[in-house]
Amino acid sequence: MKKKIGVIIVLIIIVVLAVILAINLSNRDKKDDEQNNMQNLIENDVYTNKVVSTDANEINKIKNEINATGQTDIYQVEEEYDGRKIIQVKPDVQYQVALAGILKNGIPAENEINTLLEQAPTKSGVWISTNSRDKFMELLRNNNITEFEITNDGYLKCNKQDNLTEQEQKLKNMIDSDKLYVMDISGKTYQRDYISGEIIEYPFEEMDPYQSIEPYVVDDSIILGITSNSTNSLSNEEILNDILEY
């Protein structure tokens, strides 16, 4: 009798341990799935920072925490996916600096930004920076696109009406859209440093030769800083397709 009771107790212990193990494995798998789903959402930009404030007091509080010294009015408070509040340079501020740098073809001084922006393109369509026009046309030719041209005022024009390839059609859609696309092929852009607020050159291609685009988007205006592909790390098709994603 005692032997039977002992066997029953052992069986009960085994069953209990098996149940506990199954629960732990299930919880771990569930946690792993949640973490993987969260990471996928973050990587795919489903979670984007939300602008929550432009209040000077709140901005200054965070500035003091991170020792940022830029002018308060260049920042905005954003909330990350996990609820943490940070400050970032406003997109329109970065856009203006990037555009002024393209127009100057160099780091713009603080006192010349407004003057430079007076030269900026204002019509919708695809505008190519002066120093990038030959490179842009070469990029198109390398993708077997030949029936496009750049007008005297720097805008891309399509001279083909029928039987457009997929790339040609996407490019024509950008030309005909109500958005302004500013293209600059140099592998660098210009922006305000997050901490100091100073205008700096950002050599994105030098930092990552596999990065094809550095974008700046404000409403219906889009700057695309494009790699010069000096190390031939990317194919011409890859670069053009990345441009056409916008």
C-alpha positions in Angstrom: 0.0 0.0 0.0 2.8 2.4 1.0 4.5 1.6 -2.3 1.4 2.5 -4.3 1.1 5.8 -2.4 4.7 6.6 -3.1 4.3 5.9 -6.8 1.2 8.1 -6.9 3.0 11.0 -5.1 5.9 10.7 -7.6 3.5 10.8 -10.5 1.7 13.8 -9.1 5.1 15.6 -8.6 6.0 14.8 -12.2 2.7 16.1 -13.5 3.0 19.3 -11.5 6.6 19.9 -12.7 5.5 19.3 -16.3 2.7 21.8 -15.9 5.0 24.4 -14.4 7.5 23.8 -17.1 4.9 24.1 -19.8 3.6 27.4 -18.3 7.1 28.8 -18.1 7.8 27.9 -21.7 4.5 29.4 -22.8 5.2 32.6 -20.9 8.7 32.8 -22.3 7.6 32.3 -25.9 4.9 34.9 -25.4 7.4 37.4 -24.0 9.8 36.6 -26.9 7.0 37.1 -29.4 6.0 40.4 -27.8 9.6 41.6 -27.9 10.1 40.5 -31.5 6.8 42.2 -32.5 7.9 45.4 -30.8 11.3 45.3 -32.5 9.7 44.7 -35.9 7.3 47.7 -35.3 10.2 49.9 -34.3 12.4 48.8 -37.2 9.5 49.4 -39.7 8.8 52.8 -38.3 5.3 51.9 -37.1 6.3 53.5 -33.9 7.4 57.1 -34.6 8.1 59.7 -32.1 5.1 61.9 -31.3 5.5 65.6 -30.9 4.0 66.5 -27.5 5.3 70.0 -26.8 7.1 73.1 -27.8 6.9 74.6 -24.4 10.2 76.5 -23.6 10.2 75.4 -20.0 9.9 71.8 -20.8 12.5 72.0 -23.5 14.9 73.8 -21.2 14.5 71.2 -18.5 15.5 68.4 -20.9 18.3 70.6 -22.4 19.8 70.9 -18.9 19.6 67.2 -18.3 21.6 66.4 -21.5 23.7 69.6 -21.5 22.4 70.7 -24.8 23.3 74.3 -25.7 21.3 75.0 -28.9 18.8 77.9 -28.9 15.6 76.7 -27.3 13.4 77.7 -30.2 15.1 75.1 -32.6 13.8 72.2 -30.4 10.6 70.4 -29.9 9.7 67.8 -27.2 8.9 64.3 -28.6 7.7 61.2 -26.9 9.3 57.9 -27.9 7.4 54.6 -28.2 8.2 53.7 -24.6 6.8 57.0 -23.2 10.2 58.6 -22.6 10.4 62.3 -23.5 13.3 63.7 -25.5 14.1 66.8 -27.5 14.9 66.9 -31.2 15.6 69.7 -33.6 12.4 70.7 -35.4 12.1 69.1 -38.9 11.5 72.5 -40.5 14.6 73.9 -38.9 16.7 71.0 -40.3 15.0 71.3 -43.7 15.9 75.0 -44.0 19.5 74.3 -43.0 19.8 71.4 -45.4 18.3 73.4 -48.2 20.6 76.4 -47.6 23.6 74.1 -47.6 22.6 72.7 -50.9 22.1 76.1 -52.4 25.5 77.3 -51.1 27.2 73.9 -51.7 28.8 74.2 -48.3 28.1 74.9 -44.6 25.8 78.0 -44.5 26.6 80.7 -41.9 23.8 81.7 -39.6 23.5 85.2 -41.1 23.1 83.9 -44.7 20.5 81.2 -44.4 17.5 83.6 -45.1 19.3 85.1 -48.1 20.2 81.6 -49.5 16.6 80.5 -49.1 15.4 83.3 -51.3 17.1 81.4 -54.1 15.2 78.2 -53.3 12.9 76.5 -55.9 9.2 77.1 -55.2 7.3 75.1 -57.8 6.3 71.5 -57.3 8.2 68.8 -59.2 11.7 67.4 -59.1 14.4 70.0 -58.8 18.1 69.0 -59.1 20.8 71.0 -57.4 23.2 72.8 -59.7 26.2 70.6 -58.9 24.2 67.4 -59.2 22.6 67.8 -62.6 25.2 65.9 -64.6 25.4 63.2 -62.0 21.6 62.8 -61.9 21.4 62.4 -65.6 24.2 59.9 -65.6 22.3 57.9 -62.9 19.2 57.9 -65.2 21.3 56.8 -68.2 22.8 54.0 -66.1 19.3 52.8 -65.5 18.5 52.9 -69.2 16.4 56.0 -68.8 17.1 58.5 -71.6 14.0 60.5 -72.4 14.2 62.9 -69.5 16.0 66.2 -69.3 16.7 69.0 -66.8 15.3 72.4 -67.8 17.2 75.7 -67.4 15.6 76.3 -64.1 16.7 73.0 -62.7 13.5 70.9 -62.9 13.4 67.4 -64.3 11.2 67.0 -67.4 9.8 63.8 -69.0 9.8 63.7 -72.8 8.2 60.3 -73.0 4.4 59.8 -73.0 3.8 56.1 -73.8 5.2 52.7 -72.8 7.0 54.0 -69.7 8.9 51.5 -67.6 8.0 51.2 -64.0 11.0 53.4 -63.0 10.0 56.0 -65.6 6.4 56.1 -64.5 7.4 56.6 -60.8 9.7 59.3 -61.8 7.0 61.0 -63.9 4.6 60.7 -61.0 7.1 62.6 -58.9 7.4 65.3 -61.6 3.6 65.7 -61.9 2.9 65.6 -58.2 2.0 68.6 -56.0 5.2 68.0 -54.0 8.6 69.6 -54.3 11.5 67.2 -54.5 15.0 68.6 -54.0 17.7 66.2 -55.2 21.4 66.6 -54.3 24.0 64.0 -55.1 27.0 64.6 -52.9 26.9 62.0 -50.1 26.5 64.7 -47.5 24.0 67.1 -46.1 23.9 70.0 -43.7 22.1 70.1 -40.4 22.0 71.5 -36.9 23.9 69.4 -34.3 21.5 67.9 -31.8 23.5 69.1 -28.8 25.2 72.3 -29.7 22.6 73.6 -32.3 25.5 74.6 -34.6 25.3 74.0 -38.3 27.5 71.1 -39.4 28.3 69.0 -42.4 26.8 65.5 -42.1 28.8 63.1 -44.4 26.3 60.2 -44.3 28.0 58.4 -47.2 31.4 58.5 -45.5 29.8 57.1 -42.3 27.8 54.4 -44.1 28.7 53.7 -47.8 25.6 51.5 -48.0 23.2 54.4 -47.1 21.7 55.7 -50.3 19.5 58.5 -49.1 19.4 61.1 -46.3 15.9 62.6 -46.4 14.4 65.8 -44.9 10.6 66.0 -45.1 8.4 69.0 -44.2 4.8 68.9 -45.4 4.9 68.7 -49.2 8.6 69.5 -49.5 11.2 66.7 -49.6 15.0 67.0 -49.7 16.8 63.9 -50.8 20.5 63.9 -50.0 21.8 61.1 -52.3 25.0 59.1 -52.1 27.6 59.8 -54.7 28.4 56.1 -54.5 32.2 56.9 -54.7 33.1 53.4 -53.4 30.6 51.6 -55.7 28.9 50.0 -52.7 25.5 50.2 -54.3 24.2 49.5 -57.8 22.7 52.3 -59.9 19.4 50.5 -59.8 19.4 50.3 -56.0 20.0 54.1 -55.7 17.3 55.0 -58.2 14.8 52.7 -56.7 15.4 54.2 -53.2 14.8 57.7 -54.7 11.6 56.5 -56.3 10.3 55.2 -52.9 9.6 58.8 -52.0 
